[in-house]
Structures are given as structure tokens and as C-alpha cells.
Amino acid sequence: MAKSQRSIPLEHVAPVYVEPEDGYVNVQQGHGDHTLYTPEEVRDLAEELLAAAETAERS
């Protein structure tokens, strides 16, 4: 019998829009959370995303 797949919440697959806003970076999704991040937090997220992309390319 095949393993059942877990459903992924929409906020994990929704498009992401990134805009600067009043000294913060507004990272929005069409659905899901609507959080403002500090520039430092966005840099941390970007580093994590780039690291994951590099790992995926090497796999």
C-alpha cells in the first residue's frame, strides 16, 4: 500500500511578493501570513533560501 501524502498548507505554496515598505520589507502571499520583516530578517531568509537552492542543485 502506498504511503499517503500529507497535504501542504496553502501558505507554503502561494506566490510570494516582496516590497520595501517604510524601512521594512513587506513579504506577502496571496494567501497565508502577511508579515513585515526587518531588513536583517530578510537577509537571513535570503541566505537560507539561497543555501537551500544550492543544496538542491548539488543533489
Summary of the structure (lengths in Angstrom):
residues: 59
radius of gyration: 14.9
end to end distance: 27.8
largest distance: 53.2
contacts: 106
relative contact order: 0.14
helix: 39%
strand: 27%
